[in-house]
Amino acid sequence: MQFLVVIGIVFVMFIIFVIGFAERYRDIQVEKETVAMKDIALKLHDEIVIARNLQDGYSRNFTMPDTVDGFNYTISLNQNLIIVTGEHAEYSTYVAPVQGQVRKGTNVIRKIGDTVWLD
């Protein structure tokens, strides 16, 4: 009988450990996804800042990846706000005014007449 009680206690402790480990693993995954969303938002932010600071006629092709560190995401540019959304995380940052939209894959950024354009 004592053996069964000890086995029961060990089993309960094991279940608590597994639940705690699973929660911590999920927190780490969400944290990794948040960092990945931030990285992709700041990449676009940097492209816009560079274009804004250079002379008229500036043009550059850049690529937004399909996934970031294995995480799928959506990216949008609403007014002056870059919003990057993953499955469990989101990151947003403000930028100077930009015309056009960003998309996954190849994008072209231009500065024409003191306006930054995304194609």
PyMOL commands that set and color helices and strands:
alter all, ss='L'
color gray80, all
select helices_A, chain A and resi 2-53
alter helices_A, ss='H'
color red, helices_A
select strands_A, chain A and resi 59-64+67-68+71-72+74-78+81-85+90-94+98-100+105-112+115-118
alter strands_A, ss='S'
color yellow, strands_A
deselect
rebuild
show_as cartoon
